[in-house]
Amino acid sequence: MPSRMMKTKTARKVRQARKGKARKRAQQNKGTTPVFPIHIKK
């Protein structure tokens, strides 16, 4: 059985890894560069 300290360390590590996952996923889906027109036909 793991000690209480190791449980805490593991939980902390998991929490840290989980942080920002939603933001990272959103950026990955929509891309990080802003959308702007390259070729404008006049």
C-alpha positions in Angstrom: 0.0 0.0 0.0 1.4 3.4 -0.9 2.2 5.9 1.8 0.0 9.0 2.2 2.9 11.1 0.9 3.2 9.1 -2.4 -0.6 9.3 -2.8 -0.4 13.1 -2.5 2.5 13.4 -4.9 0.8 11.2 -7.5 -2.5 13.1 -7.2 -0.6 16.4 -7.5 1.2 15.1 -10.6 -2.0 14.0 -12.2 -3.7 17.3 -11.4 -0.8 19.3 -12.9 -0.9 17.1 -16.1 -4.6 17.6 -16.4 -4.4 21.4 -16.2 -4.9 23.3 -19.4 -6.0 20.2 -21.4 -9.2 21.9 -22.5 -7.3 25.0 -23.7 -4.7 22.9 -25.5 -7.4 20.8 -27.2 -9.3 24.0 -28.3 -6.2 25.5 -29.7 -5.3 22.3 -31.5 -8.8 22.1 -33.1 -9.1 25.7 -34.2 -5.4 26.3 -34.9 -3.1 28.8 -33.2 -2.7 31.3 -36.0 -5.5 33.9 -36.6 -7.6 33.5 -39.7 -7.0 36.3 -42.2 -7.6 36.6 -45.9 -4.4 36.1 -48.0 -5.8 36.7 -51.5 -8.3 39.5 -51.7 -10.1 39.8 -55.1 -11.2 43.3 -56.0 
